[in-house]
């Protein structure tokens, strides 16, 4: 049994003269991620002001950073309601929201194109009418063993875990997901842009009555290892040569939580993290208390992590213990078990096999509906089987 290795963010602080363009953009991206941690449905004026300060830092680093201009416009609109009021043509030149939006468009903001808004939850509450039947079932499965950057240690079973999870989901006797609704990104396919694109695609296509499952098996950085206190998931093309490289190439967990909370309307949504520091992944839904409150204020969210914050995920023969236990528990019941039963079985199994050194963690929305992973599309709520 081998421990999955902790992956710290490498490198000493950079001098300004040593920074390349990629480093500057990475630093700007990290400042924006810190801003996004402050933004959610119930952000206070102080939090919005703090976010604007981080956005200013991001724009100081990279003035042509379109997303920073876009989120600056949203923050200004939130803090200065009159600045975002409907305008008469011609557009006033002194409107800071309009100016920021113009800059966002000019610099091709991805967030503007996707119409992301951290102040609006996609699923603010359970609507029982949508839970009478199980709609379509969507899944994004990401697993990485081999990384493009040689300084990132290989994972023995990240890719194998993801492949096994994909096979489980499309198994007609277990997961009962339609194969065309399951997207698997394994090793070289799992670059940051592809993960974000597919997560956003599934989140926006899913309807309230649907089921969405997102699974990650990769390295994760803990908050303590990141001197700017933002946790990241390592993708195939993550560059760890310097902290700024990580910030610019890895997948920030606040981006994952942002897409899920503000874009995904599915009232049955499951996020599973099998990472070295999956407890930090749980904190990614709670990178700050504000971010945790944002996720828990949404409806129908379950977050499963392979271990606690101060623990590591162990590996057995052929798979990580957490993923192996998940697959065995779901298979044993033909997919017909509710999330609480599934988690209880997995937690007990993993804890027993590691003598308590690894204990999976689950958190959920206060108003989370029951989810049966193996429920057939079109079946009545609470039922299972083919």
Wavefront OBJ file of the C-alpha trace (Angstrom):
o trace
v 0.000 0.000 0.000
v 1.538 3.296 -1.088
v 0.728 6.828 -0.104
v -0.199 9.197 -2.878
v 2.464 11.820 -2.701
v 1.823 15.279 -1.404
v 2.558 17.792 -4.108
v 3.691 21.142 -2.748
v 3.808 24.265 -4.849
v 7.444 24.560 -5.766
v 9.787 27.452 -6.062
v 10.954 30.574 -4.311
v 9.531 34.022 -4.885
v 10.288 35.492 -8.285
v 11.900 38.838 -8.892
v 10.108 41.117 -11.295
v 12.923 40.862 -13.804
v 12.728 37.069 -13.829
v 9.033 36.893 -14.539
v 7.978 35.825 -17.997
v 4.678 36.682 -19.547
v 3.225 33.374 -18.403
v 4.240 34.101 -14.819
v 2.575 37.519 -14.910
v -0.636 36.028 -16.274
v -0.492 33.282 -13.655
v -0.114 35.806 -10.853
v -3.028 37.805 -12.278
v -5.166 34.662 -12.464
v -4.393 33.868 -8.832
v -5.396 37.363 -7.691
v -8.678 36.931 -9.572
v -9.259 33.544 -7.926
v -8.851 35.182 -4.542
v -11.397 37.786 -5.581
v -13.845 35.072 -6.648
v -13.600 33.477 -3.214
v -15.289 36.598 -1.866
v -18.173 36.595 -4.335
v -21.390 34.660 -3.873
v -25.117 35.246 -3.526
v -24.868 36.877 -0.091
v -21.560 38.740 -0.397
v -21.299 41.647 2.031
v -20.177 45.108 0.899
v -16.861 44.419 2.641
v -16.376 41.219 0.635
v -17.176 42.961 -2.632
v -14.724 45.712 -1.711
v -12.072 43.090 -0.935
v -12.761 41.375 -4.261
v -12.352 44.680 -6.106
v -8.986 45.139 -4.440
v -7.782 41.720 -5.622
v -9.129 42.450 -9.110
v -7.151 45.686 -9.128
v -4.027 43.672 -8.289
v -4.848 41.305 -11.152
v -5.199 44.183 -13.606
v -1.974 45.740 -12.353
v -0.263 42.474 -13.279
v -2.097 42.043 -16.598
v -4.088 45.062 -17.881
v -5.497 43.032 -20.795
v -6.996 40.320 -18.562
v -10.566 40.207 -19.886
v -12.075 38.156 -17.044
v -10.738 40.603 -14.477
v -12.456 43.472 -16.281
v -15.696 41.453 -16.422
v -15.787 40.617 -12.717
v -14.842 44.210 -11.914
v -17.984 45.271 -13.792
v -20.141 42.849 -11.762
v -18.608 44.015 -8.486
v -19.112 47.668 -9.386
v -22.697 46.939 -10.382
v -23.200 45.234 -7.019
v -21.604 47.991 -4.963
v -22.842 50.917 -7.069
v -26.363 49.963 -8.205
v -26.847 53.187 -10.138
v -23.747 52.423 -12.184
v -25.476 49.397 -13.639
v -28.812 51.044 -14.381
v -30.203 50.884 -17.947
v -28.462 53.387 -20.183
v -29.710 55.719 -22.874
v -27.751 55.961 -26.086
v -25.136 57.273 -26.571
v -23.366 55.398 -23.783
v -22.119 57.685 -20.992
v -18.344 57.839 -20.939
v -18.240 58.071 -17.141
v -20.102 54.827 -16.449
v -17.529 52.529 -14.772
v -19.627 49.377 -15.301
v -19.993 50.104 -19.016
v -16.280 50.851 -19.331
v -15.327 47.625 -17.587
v -17.698 45.603 -19.771
v -16.263 47.240 -22.868
v -12.780 46.218 -21.747
v -13.969 42.695 -20.996
v -15.378 42.390 -24.515
v -12.282 43.944 -26.072
v -10.013 41.448 -24.314
v -12.260 38.439 -25.044
v -13.385 37.582 -21.516
v -14.312 33.912 -21.222
v -16.535 34.657 -18.223
v -18.407 37.355 -20.158
v -19.011 34.987 -23.075
v -20.339 32.341 -20.672
v -22.446 34.937 -18.780
v -21.146 33.770 -15.418
v -22.463 35.599 -12.389
v -21.178 34.601 -8.925
v -23.996 36.580 -7.301
v -26.717 34.297 -8.684
v -27.191 30.648 -7.714
v -28.308 28.363 -10.506
v -30.283 26.174 -8.082
v -31.264 28.280 -5.073
v -33.872 25.850 -3.730
v -35.420 22.433 -4.195
v -38.490 22.455 -6.446
v -40.288 19.224 -5.738
v -42.019 19.072 -9.127
v -38.626 18.546 -10.764
v -37.846 15.553 -8.542
v -40.817 13.367 -9.437
v -38.830 11.691 -12.211
v -35.131 11.258 -12.915
v -34.183 13.267 -15.980
v -31.054 12.862 -18.067
v -27.873 11.782 -16.292
v -24.640 13.605 -17.111
v -21.091 12.873 -15.981
v -17.621 14.340 -16.344
v -14.858 11.948 -15.298
v -11.289 13.247 -15.066
v -8.268 11.108 -14.184
v -4.560 11.711 -14.649
v -1.571 9.465 -14.034
v 0.935 10.996 -16.455
v 1.539 14.736 -16.470
v 3.101 16.811 -19.222
v 5.507 18.480 -16.818
v 8.077 15.949 -15.656
v 8.371 17.633 -12.279
v 4.838 16.506 -11.417
v 5.091 13.008 -9.879
v 3.129 10.340 -11.708
v 0.086 8.837 -10.048
v -0.107 5.082 -10.157
v -3.829 4.801 -10.677
v -5.373 8.188 -11.486
v -6.113 7.213 -15.085
v -7.171 3.687 -14.144
v -9.516 5.020 -11.467
v -11.185 7.360 -13.950
v -11.527 4.624 -16.562
v -13.091 2.306 -13.963
v -15.484 5.035 -12.834
v -16.519 5.695 -16.429
v -17.138 1.977 -16.980
v -19.195 1.790 -13.793
v -21.383 4.725 -14.781
v -22.249 3.334 -18.211
v -22.792 -0.206 -16.874
v -26.515 -1.001 -17.444
v -26.492 -3.029 -14.218
v -24.906 -0.320 -12.060
v -24.669 3.358 -13.015
v -27.171 3.286 -15.907
v -25.791 6.460 -17.494
v -26.125 6.689 -21.270
v -22.631 6.378 -22.769
v -23.107 9.537 -24.827
v -23.804 11.483 -21.626
v -20.520 10.466 -19.960
v -17.404 12.463 -20.880
v -14.096 10.959 -19.749
v -10.903 13.021 -19.907
v -7.936 10.791 -19.144
v -4.240 11.715 -19.084
v -3.457 13.839 -22.171
v -7.121 14.661 -22.743
v -7.398 16.273 -19.318
v -5.861 19.675 -20.020
v -7.220 22.619 -18.059
v -9.103 24.171 -20.974
v -10.838 20.881 -21.842
v -11.874 20.229 -18.241
v -13.361 23.709 -17.874
v -15.064 23.573 -21.254
v -16.706 20.211 -20.587
v -17.678 21.082 -17.021
v -19.331 24.259 -18.267
v -21.032 22.400 -21.132
v -22.568 19.789 -18.831
v -23.520 22.374 -16.211
v -25.374 24.510 -18.744
v -27.083 21.616 -20.541
v -28.384 19.910 -17.406
v -31.972 20.694 -16.437
v -33.348 20.849 -12.874
v -34.678 17.259 -13.033
v -31.334 15.865 -14.253
v -28.459 14.198 -12.412
v -24.905 15.542 -12.737
v -21.840 13.681 -11.470
v -18.314 15.110 -11.625
v -15.302 12.985 -10.661
v -11.626 13.943 -10.309
v -8.650 11.626 -9.704
v -5.461 13.680 -9.723
v -3.007 15.579 -7.562
v -4.390 18.386 -5.447
v -2.622 21.239 -3.691
v -3.540 22.011 -0.132
v -4.200 25.554 1.034
v -1.119 25.484 3.260
v 1.112 24.681 0.295
v -0.189 27.680 -1.602
v 1.196 30.885 -0.138
v -1.735 32.813 -1.601
v -4.234 30.359 -0.092
v -6.048 29.132 -3.179
v -6.342 25.381 -3.770
v -5.839 23.872 -7.201
v -6.399 20.613 -9.031
v -3.513 19.517 -11.217
v -4.440 18.898 -14.839
v -2.324 17.181 -17.488
v -0.746 20.480 -18.568
v -0.151 21.984 -15.119
v 3.316 23.532 -14.886
v 4.864 23.420 -11.396
v 8.248 24.995 -12.064
v 7.229 28.145 -10.198
v 4.144 29.107 -8.181
v 3.047 31.576 -10.860
v 3.194 28.750 -13.425
v 0.827 26.706 -11.251
v -1.559 29.628 -10.893
v -1.710 30.067 -14.655
v -2.019 26.421 -15.705
v -3.792 24.400 -12.984
v -7.539 24.312 -12.352
v -8.530 26.485 -9.419
v -11.119 24.803 -7.256
v -12.950 28.097 -6.904
v -13.571 27.886 -10.659
v -15.072 24.416 -10.246
v -17.332 25.542 -7.421
v -18.238 28.691 -9.345
v -19.371 26.807 -12.441
v -21.361 24.320 -10.375
v -23.026 26.869 -8.126
v -23.858 29.490 -10.745
v -24.339 27.449 -13.940
v -25.649 24.009 -12.956
v -29.425 23.881 -12.436
v -29.537 20.114 -11.772
v -31.061 19.459 -8.362
v -29.124 16.212 -8.034
v -25.441 17.110 -8.358
v -22.542 15.026 -7.031
v -18.879 16.065 -6.967
v -16.273 13.434 -6.109
v -12.601 14.231 -5.434
v -10.036 11.431 -5.158
v -6.883 13.486 -4.732
v -3.794 13.572 -2.581
v -5.313 16.350 -0.552
v -8.967 15.818 -1.207
v -9.775 17.511 2.099
v -8.542 20.697 0.455
v -10.847 19.830 -2.419
v -13.705 19.806 0.026
v -12.443 23.177 1.192
v -12.428 24.238 -2.432
v -16.164 24.171 -2.112
v -15.245 25.895 1.150
v -11.986 27.620 0.210
v -13.338 30.250 2.540
v -16.326 30.250 4.856
v -18.095 32.449 2.325
v -17.540 29.971 -0.488
v -18.770 27.105 1.671
v -21.896 29.043 2.524
v -22.471 29.707 -1.166
v -22.412 25.995 -2.014
v -24.537 24.973 0.949
v -27.047 27.707 0.120
v -27.555 26.055 -3.255
v -29.823 23.039 -3.602
v -29.066 19.389 -4.229
v -25.261 19.378 -3.929
v -23.226 16.460 -2.553
v -19.424 16.715 -2.240
v -17.396 13.571 -1.502
v -13.689 13.728 -0.707
v -11.361 10.761 -0.449
v -9.831 11.887 2.865
v -9.777 14.525 5.562
v -7.809 17.768 5.428
v -4.762 16.440 7.318
v -4.775 13.024 5.656
v -3.588 11.449 2.421
v -5.341 9.080 0.053
v -3.926 5.555 -0.013
v -3.639 3.180 -2.927
v -4.272 -0.538 -3.054
v -3.729 -2.990 -5.867
v -4.812 -1.415 -9.140
v -6.855 1.498 -7.761
v -6.989 4.154 -5.095
v -8.753 2.722 -2.056
v -11.469 5.369 -2.084
v -12.439 4.894 -5.727
v -12.175 1.128 -5.407
v -14.509 1.206 -2.417
v -16.972 3.458 -4.272
v -17.065 1.101 -7.240
v -17.466 -1.985 -5.070
v -20.260 -0.441 -2.996
v -22.220 0.725 -6.029
v -21.711 -2.559 -7.871
v -22.761 -4.656 -4.877
v -26.136 -2.924 -4.729
v -26.607 -2.660 -8.492
v -26.427 1.108 -8.171
v -29.550 1.114 -5.994
v -28.448 2.912 -2.850
v -28.875 6.460 -1.646
v -25.959 8.823 -1.143
v -25.918 8.588 2.652
v -25.857 4.778 2.555
v -23.187 4.820 -0.149
v -21.007 7.228 1.795
v -21.406 5.348 5.084
v -20.329 2.107 3.422
v -17.335 3.701 1.716
v -16.206 5.611 4.801
v -16.292 2.489 6.960
v -14.503 0.383 4.356
v -11.674 2.850 3.691
v -11.182 3.602 7.381
v -10.970 -0.110 8.171
v -8.450 -0.814 5.407
v -6.184 2.078 6.496
v -6.599 1.619 10.259
v -8.267 5.002 10.466
v -5.499 6.870 8.633
v -7.852 7.820 5.796
v -11.473 8.719 6.387
v -13.534 10.025 3.463
v -15.623 13.139 4.000
v -19.040 14.123 2.648
v -20.835 17.442 2.857
v -24.101 18.461 1.243
v -26.548 21.293 0.800
v -28.958 21.794 3.666
v -31.812 21.052 1.281
v -30.184 18.259 -0.735
v -32.582 15.802 -2.338
v -31.978 12.061 -2.229
v -29.836 10.804 -5.094
v -29.625 7.215 -6.291
v -26.684 6.967 -8.689
v -28.088 3.914 -10.462
v -31.611 5.266 -10.931
v -32.862 4.830 -14.487
v -33.596 7.928 -16.573
v -37.365 8.412 -16.527
v -37.902 6.415 -13.346
v -39.941 7.746 -10.441
v -38.068 9.376 -7.589
v -36.533 6.928 -5.148
v -36.797 3.952 -7.492
v -33.993 2.080 -9.191
v -33.318 -0.719 -11.621
v -33.447 -1.190 -15.348
l 1 2 3 4 5 6 7 8 9 10 11 12 13 14 15 16 17 18 19 20 21 22 23 24 25 26 27 28 29 30 31 32 33 34 35 36 37 38 39 40 41 42 43 44 45 46 47 48 49 50 51 52 53 54 55 56 57 58 59 60 61 62 63 64 65 66 67 68 69 70 71 72 73 74 75 76 77 78 79 80 81 82 83 84 85 86 87 88 89 90 91 92 93 94 95 96 97 98 99 100 101 102 103 104 105 106 107 108 109 110 111 112 113 114 115 116 117 118 119 120 121 122 123 124 125 126 127 128 129 130 131 132 133 134 135 136 137 138 139 140 141 142 143 144 145 146 147 148 149 150 151 152 153 154 155 156 157 158 159 160 161 162 163 164 165 166 167 168 169 170 171 172 173 174 175 176 177 178 179 180 181 182 183 184 185 186 187 188 189 190 191 192 193 194 195 196 197 198 199 200 201 202 203 204 205 206 207 208 209 210 211 212 213 214 215 216 217 218 219 220 221 222 223 224 225 226 227 228 229 230 231 232 233 234 235 236 237 238 239 240 241 242 243 244 245 246 247 248 249 250 251 252 253 254 255 256 257 258 259 260 261 262 263 264 265 266 267 268 269 270 271 272 273 274 275 276 277 278 279 280 281 282 283 284 285 286 287 288 289 290 291 292 293 294 295 296 297 298 299 300 301 302 303 304 305 306 307 308 309 310 311 312 313 314 315 316 317 318 319 320 321 322 323 324 325 326 327 328 329 330 331 332 333 334 335 336 337 338 339 340 341 342 343 344 345 346 347 348 349 350 351 352 353 354 355 356 357 358 359 360 361 362 363 364 365 366 367 368 369 370 371 372 373 374 375 376 377 378 379 380 381 382 383 384 385 386
